Amino acid sequence: MTSAKPLKNVISKEEDMSKVWAGPANSLPPLRQAQRGAPLELSPAHVLHLFSWNVNGIRAVINKGALEEFIKAERPDILCLQETKAKQGQAEIDLPEYEELWNSAERPGYAGTAIFTKIKPISVRNGLPTSTEMVDEFGDPLSEGRVLTAEFEKFFLVNVYTPNSKPDLSRLSLREKKWDPGFLNYLKELEKDKPVVVCGDFNAALTEMDIARPGQNHHSAGFTDEERRGIGNLLGAGFVDTFRALHPDEQRYTWWSHWGHARENNVGWRIDYFFISKGLQGNLKSAEIYEKYLGSDHCPVSIDLEI
């Protein structure tokens, strides 16, 4: 895969996704300031509990009682959600201790990301800043609420819902040539300012250890060489796969097909990740997968980070 060019005239997808950043080349558009109060000052020994979960529809997981059960049990400091399929206000959420950050798709009931945080961010950015045109026959992934960034005192947190390549691989080219390079370039630009924590549904398993039946899926969406290379490029740029760093030999999964009793038989894929900048690896205290939580075809993943 060719490397991404530096960002120039990047598009700022905050409230108006059509606005073009006209600032200096090789820079990112400014993040919008968070609305209330000052950011929480963290002591050096504070351990943050960060979680990520593709809920496959936030209203559905709320109606099942699964989100409430999970939050009461795990008490995340920060929770990143993907595939929310809703706009803020469309779901009945009673979490007064959390600030809600949303990046919803323009198309109703589709894709979208959200962050629920007990720690007030310094600033927030919606979308993937890039000058690359990404519209294809399925739409514009830049209008689907797929990236949400929150800046905290000592790191950026990037929540991502990566476009699926489609069963017939009709969106593989977009992912390989545009999305993956553009996303990596964005992370590298952020990293020039402070370390990065990136989590979410990457819609691909990296190695044969991350999929129950690798031999049957080498040409399937989510396990093609191109998709795996895209994730491999994150590692090549110095990002750390937190779960694999702490559990090098464990074969565990985060997503299961609805077909063939896949979850009951644990025929799954590990496609949900936390990656961190190399400089944060010494702060990493744990990385876990929570197969016990139902309500979605994905399960939550987490890291504990001493900041």
HELIX and SHEET records of a PDB file:
HELIX    1   1 ILE A   58  ASN A   63  1                                   6    
HELIX    2   2 ALA A   66  GLU A   74  1                                   9    
HELIX    3   3 PRO A  141  SER A  143  5                                   3    
HELIX    4   4 LEU A  172  LEU A  174  1                                   3    
HELIX    5   5 ARG A  175  TRP A  179  3                                   5    
HELIX    6   6 ASP A  180  GLU A  191  1                                  12    
HELIX    7   7 GLU A  208  ASP A  210  5                                   3    
HELIX    8   8 PRO A  214  GLN A  216  5                                   3    
HELIX    9   9 ASP A  225  GLY A  236  1                                  12    
HELIX   10  10 THR A  242  LEU A  246  1                                   5    
HELIX   11  11 LYS A  278  ASN A  283  5                                   6    
SHEET    1   A 7 ARG A  32  GLN A  33  0                                        
SHEET    2   A 7 SER A 123  ASN A 126 -1                                        
SHEET    3   A 7 VAL A 147  GLU A 151 -1                                        
SHEET    4   A 7 PHE A 156  TYR A 161 -1                                        
SHEET    5   A 7 VAL A 196  ASP A 201  1                                        
SHEET    6   A 7 ASP A 272  ILE A 276 -1                                        
SHEET    7   A 7 VAL A 240  ASP A 241 -1                                        
SHEET    1   B 6 GLU A  99  ASN A 103  0                                        
SHEET    2   B 6 THR A 113  THR A 117 -1                                        
SHEET    3   B 6 ILE A  78  GLN A  82 -1                                        
SHEET    4   B 6 VAL A  47  ASN A  54  1                                        
SHEET    5   B 6 VAL A 301  GLU A 306 -1                                        
SHEET    6   B 6 LEU A 284  ILE A 289 -1                                        
SHEET    1   C 2 TRP A 255  TRP A 256  0                                        
SHEET    2   C 2 GLY A 268  TRP A 269 -1                                        
END                                                                             
